Amino acid sequence: MSSGTVRIKHGGSSMDRIELFNDHFQNFKPYQIPKAQLIIADPPYNLGKNAYASNPSWYVDGDNKNGESELAGKQFFDTDANFKPAEFMHFCSQMLVKEPKENGKAPCMVLFCGFEQQFYYIDLAKRYGLNHYINLVFRKNYSAQVLKANMRVVGNCEYGLILYREKLPKFNNDGSMVFNCMEFPRETHYPKIHPTQKPVALLERLIRLFTDRNEVVIDPCAGSGSTLLAAANLDRRAYGFEIKKEFYKEAKDFIKKYAHPNLFT
């Protein structure tokens, strides 16, 4: 397996800020990456043959009038069935920085997951010392549930969890109230290169909330690389793992092309 480093210049000097590894997160030790203030993860939902049921790609050109596409009834990736949640959670618990004595500096993990998976991951996280959670709802102004959309109530939300050990995580809210129901904006600035790609703007908001400049963000299931791009834009260090070679190559090019660090964030 191999790694790719995106170099971002700050003040005329070049520093290695972002690293993406074409490898499984379980093989992290040889890469000697630092521990993270924040882990953002969007692990496989293991949707199997109905993976595209909530995706316009189920139909030709995204229009149900055109009939089903070749993706109908298929799974997203051939690696999803081999995903082991316990090994994933063990990695995440290991790679968060140690909880400090001071208040307001603790690390956390943000996990995207299906609605019913929340309860499983809450219990699993406790086995690895992440004893507390805050549930998240991400609200869209559209619905991806295209099957029988005119015959039922359709969903327009995605779900997630903030997982942490004992102390409340670092929280850069500038004194304002932050609701656990957040907007899930349409991605209008960047191309979609992965079926489950999350909007960079949403990831930037989460990274701003839970980290400061130069702190480390890790994404164990990097996919499109959008988490790493968001981190680069905000002058954070970020490390990601992507096991699929084709997505690794696309993500690497994606980050290199679009990363524009904001020195004032």
C-alpha positions in Angstrom: 0.0 0.0 0.0 1.1 3.6 -0.4 0.6 7.1 1.0 0.2 10.5 -0.6 1.1 13.8 1.0 -0.5 17.1 0.0 1.9 19.9 0.8 0.3 23.2 1.7 2.4 26.4 1.9 2.1 28.7 4.9 4.0 31.9 5.0 6.4 30.8 2.3 7.4 27.6 4.1 6.2 24.1 3.1 4.7 21.8 5.8 3.2 18.3 5.5 -0.3 18.9 6.6 -2.4 16.2 5.0 -1.7 12.5 4.5 -3.9 10.0 2.8 -3.0 6.3 3.0 -4.1 3.6 0.5 -4.4 1.1 3.4 -6.8 -0.2 6.0 -6.9 1.8 9.2 -5.9 -1.3 11.2 -2.4 -1.0 9.5 -1.8 2.4 11.0 1.3 1.7 13.2 4.0 1.8 10.4 2.8 5.3 9.4 3.4 6.7 12.9 0.6 9.3 12.7 -0.1 11.4 15.7 -3.2 11.0 17.9 -6.2 13.2 17.1 -8.2 15.9 18.8 -11.1 14.8 16.5 -11.9 11.7 14.6 -14.6 12.1 11.9 -15.8 8.8 10.5 -18.5 7.7 8.0 -18.1 3.9 8.2 -19.9 1.5 5.9 -23.6 1.2 6.6 -23.6 -2.4 5.3 -26.7 -1.8 3.3 -25.9 -4.7 1.0 -28.0 -5.1 -2.2 -30.2 -2.1 -1.4 -27.4 0.4 -1.0 -28.7 2.6 -3.8 -32.3 2.5 -2.6 -31.9 6.0 -1.1 -29.9 7.3 -4.1 -31.1 8.7 -7.4 -28.6 6.4 -9.1 -31.1 3.6 -8.7 -32.7 5.0 -11.9 -31.2 5.8 -15.2 -30.0 9.4 -15.1 -31.6 9.7 -11.7 -35.2 9.8 -13.1 -37.6 7.0 -12.2 -39.4 7.5 -15.5 -36.3 6.1 -17.2 -36.4 2.8 -15.3 -33.9 1.1 -13.2 -30.1 1.6 -13.8 -27.4 -1.1 -13.6 -26.9 0.0 -10.0 -30.3 -1.0 -8.9 -30.1 -3.8 -6.3 -26.4 -3.5 -6.0 -24.1 -2.8 -3.0 -21.8 0.3 -2.9 -18.5 -1.6 -2.3 -17.3 -5.1 -2.3 -15.4 -4.4 1.0 -18.4 -3.3 3.0 -19.3 -6.8 4.1 -15.8 -7.2 5.7 -16.1 -4.1 7.8 -15.7 -5.0 11.5 -17.2 -2.3 13.8 -15.4 -3.5 16.9 -12.0 -3.2 15.3 -13.0 0.2 14.0 -14.0 1.4 17.4 -10.9 0.0 19.0 -8.8 2.0 16.5 -10.7 5.2 17.2 -10.4 4.9 20.9 -6.7 4.3 20.6 -6.1 7.3 18.3 -7.8 10.0 20.3 -5.4 12.1 22.4 -5.4 11.4 26.1 -8.1 13.2 28.0 -6.4 16.3 29.7 -6.9 17.4 33.2 -8.2 20.8 32.1 -11.8 21.3 31.2 -12.7 22.4 27.7 -9.9 20.6 25.9 -11.0 16.9 25.7 -11.1 15.1 22.3 -14.1 13.5 20.7 -15.3 11.5 17.7 -18.1 12.4 15.3 -19.6 9.3 13.7 -22.1 9.3 10.8 -24.4 6.3 10.9 -27.8 5.0 10.1 -30.7 5.8 12.5 -30.9 2.3 13.9 -27.1 2.0 14.1 -26.9 4.7 16.7 -27.9 2.5 19.5 -25.4 -0.2 18.5 -22.6 2.2 18.3 -23.4 3.8 21.6 -23.1 0.5 23.3 -20.0 -0.5 21.3 -18.3 2.8 22.1 -18.7 2.2 25.9 -16.8 -1.0 25.6 -13.8 1.1 24.4 -14.0 3.9 27.0 -16.2 6.4 25.0 -18.8 6.5 27.7 -20.9 9.5 26.6 -22.7 10.6 23.5 -24.7 13.4 22.0 -26.9 12.3 19.1 -26.9 14.4 15.9 -29.5 14.9 13.1 -28.4 16.4 9.8 -31.4 17.9 8.0 -31.5 18.2 4.2 -33.8 20.3 2.1 -34.3 17.3 -0.3 -34.7 13.6 0.0 -32.5 10.9 -1.5 -35.2 8.2 -0.9 -36.3 7.8 -4.5 -38.1 4.5 -4.3 -41.8 4.9 -4.2 -41.2 8.5 -3.2 -44.7 9.5 -4.3 -46.3 6.8 -2.1 -44.9 7.4 1.3 -43.3 9.8 3.8 -39.7 10.1 2.8 -36.7 10.8 4.9 -34.6 14.0 4.5 -32.2 13.4 7.4 -28.9 11.7 8.1 -27.8 10.8 11.6 -24.7 10.7 13.7 -23.1 10.7 17.2 -20.6 12.7 19.1 -18.7 10.2 21.2 -16.4 11.1 24.1 -14.9 9.7 27.2 -15.8 11.6 30.4 -15.2 15.3 30.0 -17.2 17.4 27.5 -15.2 17.9 24.3 -13.5 21.1 23.3 -16.3 23.4 22.0 -15.6 26.5 19.9 -19.1 27.9 19.9 -18.1 31.5 20.5 -20.8 31.7 23.2 -23.6 30.8 20.9 -26.0 27.8 21.3 -25.4 24.9 18.9 -28.3 22.6 18.2 -27.9 18.9 17.6 -30.1 19.2 14.5 -27.8 20.7 11.9 -28.3 21.7 8.2 -26.9 19.3 5.7 -26.1 21.6 2.8 -26.1 20.5 -0.8 -22.6 20.2 -2.2 -22.3 22.9 -4.8 -18.6 23.8 -4.8 -17.0 20.4 -5.2 -17.5 17.4 -7.5 -19.0 14.2 -6.1 -16.5 11.4 -6.4 -17.9 9.0 -3.8 -21.5 7.6 -3.2 -21.5 8.6 0.5 -19.5 11.9 0.2 -20.4 14.4 2.9 -20.5 18.2 2.1 -17.2 20.0 2.8 -19.1 22.9 4.5 -20.7 20.5 7.0 -17.3 18.9 7.8 -15.7 22.3 8.2 -18.4 23.3 10.7 -17.7 20.2 12.8 -13.9 20.7 12.6 -14.3 24.3 13.7 -16.4 23.3 16.7 -14.1 20.6 18.1 -10.6 21.6 17.1 -8.2 24.5 16.9 -5.7 25.4 14.2 -2.8 22.9 13.9 -4.6 20.2 15.8 -5.1 16.7 14.3 -8.1 15.3 12.6 -8.3 11.6 11.5 -10.7 10.0 9.1 -10.4 6.1 9.1 -12.8 5.7 6.2 -11.7 8.6 4.0 -13.7 7.9 0.9 -13.7 11.0 -1.2 -11.1 12.8 1.1 -13.6 15.5 1.9 -12.8 15.4 5.6 -9.1 15.9 4.8 -10.0 18.7 2.4 -12.1 20.5 5.1 -9.2 20.1 7.6 -6.7 21.6 5.1 -9.0 24.5 4.4 -9.0 25.3 8.1 -5.3 24.8 8.8 -5.6 21.6 10.6 -3.4 18.5 10.2 -5.3 15.5 8.9 -4.7 11.8 8.2 -7.0 9.4 6.4 -7.2 5.8 5.3 -8.9 4.6 2.2 -8.7 0.9 1.3 -10.1 1.2 -2.3 -7.4 2.1 -4.7 -9.6 3.9 -7.2 -11.1 6.1 -4.5 -7.7 6.7 -3.0 -6.4 8.1 -6.3 -9.4 10.3 -6.9 -9.4 11.6 -3.3 -5.7 12.4 -3.5 -6.3 14.4 -6.7 -9.4 16.0 -5.2 -7.5 17.3 -2.2 -4.6 18.6 -4.2 -6.9 20.4 -6.6 -9.2 22.1 -4.1 -7.4 22.6 -0.9 -7.1 26.3 -0.1 -6.1 26.8 3.6 -7.8 29.8 5.3 -5.1 31.4 7.4 -7.6 33.4 9.4 -9.8 30.5 10.7 
